[in-house]
């Protein structure tokens, strides 16, 4: 009885999970950085709902 297919499948699953553990945090960090940049840009632009004043 050969366990070759089982071993190949186990290694394949291991490498897929290893790759996901490498990629998933980078995706999350990229999303968080994008959200932070958008928040800063939103806070930096002038509020257009304020009435105009003469000073």
Residue pairs with C-beta under 8 A, 6 or more apart in sequence:
none
